[in-house]
Amino acid sequence: MLARQIEPDWVIIDERLARRVAFAMGLPVKGTLGILLAAVLAGLLSRQEALDDLQRLLARGIRIAPRWQHWFRTELRRESAENRA
């Protein structure tokens, strides 16, 4: 499998079963929200842009479990608080 050969920082997978397989193979996994959070942490997106992107995904019918939406918002708040400190 290519991902094991190139040893990426992470593989981007949102589908639950595929994530489980990737984890079982020892691959680092990020989903859409993880990528958005990484972009905020890297200074590529603002917190508000990331929240707006989440809303756009939901408006287009992308299903994101409420617990993951809550996780994402919590992480963004935490990052925002750490930057103010």
C-alpha positions as CSV (number, residue, x, y, z in Angstrom):
1,M,0.0,0.0,0.0
2,L,1.4,3.4,-1.0
3,A,0.6,5.1,2.3
4,R,2.8,2.6,4.2
5,Q,5.6,3.1,1.6
6,I,5.8,6.9,1.7
7,E,5.2,7.2,5.5
8,P,2.9,10.3,5.3
9,D,2.3,12.7,8.2
10,W,-1.3,11.5,7.9
11,V,-3.8,10.0,5.6
12,I,-7.1,11.8,5.0
13,I,-10.1,9.6,5.5
14,D,-13.5,10.4,6.8
15,E,-15.3,7.1,6.3
16,R,-15.6,5.1,9.5
17,L,-14.6,1.7,8.3
18,A,-11.7,3.0,6.2
19,R,-10.4,4.9,9.3
20,R,-10.5,1.7,11.4
21,V,-8.5,-0.1,8.7
22,A,-6.0,2.7,8.5
23,F,-5.6,2.8,12.3
24,A,-5.2,-1.0,12.4
25,M,-2.4,-0.6,9.9
26,G,-0.7,2.0,12.0
27,L,-1.4,4.9,9.7
28,P,-1.9,8.3,11.1
29,V,-5.4,9.4,10.2
30,K,-7.0,12.8,9.9
31,G,-10.5,13.6,8.6
32,T,-11.9,16.8,7.2
33,L,-12.2,18.5,10.5
34,G,-8.7,17.5,11.5
35,I,-7.4,19.1,8.3
36,L,-9.4,22.3,9.0
37,L,-7.9,22.4,12.5
38,A,-4.4,21.8,11.2
39,A,-4.9,24.7,8.8
40,V,-5.9,27.0,11.7
41,L,-2.9,25.9,13.8
42,A,-0.6,26.5,10.8
43,G,-2.1,30.0,10.3
44,L,-3.6,29.2,6.9
45,L,-7.2,29.8,8.1
46,S,-8.6,31.9,10.8
47,R,-10.8,30.4,13.4
48,Q,-13.9,32.0,11.8
49,E,-13.0,30.8,8.4
50,A,-12.8,27.2,9.7
51,L,-16.2,27.6,11.4
52,D,-17.6,29.0,8.2
53,D,-16.1,26.1,6.3
54,L,-17.8,23.7,8.7
55,Q,-21.1,25.4,8.1
56,R,-20.7,25.2,4.3
57,L,-20.0,21.5,4.6
58,L,-23.1,20.9,6.6
59,A,-25.2,23.1,4.3
60,R,-24.1,21.0,1.3
61,G,-25.3,17.9,3.0
62,I,-22.0,16.5,4.3
63,R,-22.8,14.5,7.4
64,I,-20.6,15.2,10.4
65,A,-21.7,13.7,13.7
66,P,-22.6,16.2,16.3
67,R,-19.9,14.9,18.6
68,W,-17.2,15.7,16.0
69,Q,-18.7,19.1,15.4
70,H,-18.6,19.7,19.2
71,W,-14.9,18.4,19.3
72,F,-14.0,20.8,16.4
73,R,-15.5,23.8,18.1
74,T,-13.9,23.0,21.4
75,E,-10.5,22.6,19.8
76,L,-10.9,25.9,18.0
77,R,-11.9,27.6,21.3
78,R,-9.0,26.1,23.1
79,E,-6.6,27.3,20.4
80,S,-8.1,30.7,20.5
81,A,-7.7,30.9,24.3
82,E,-4.1,29.7,24.1
83,N,-3.3,32.4,21.6
84,R,-4.7,35.1,23.9
85,A,-2.7,33.8,26.9
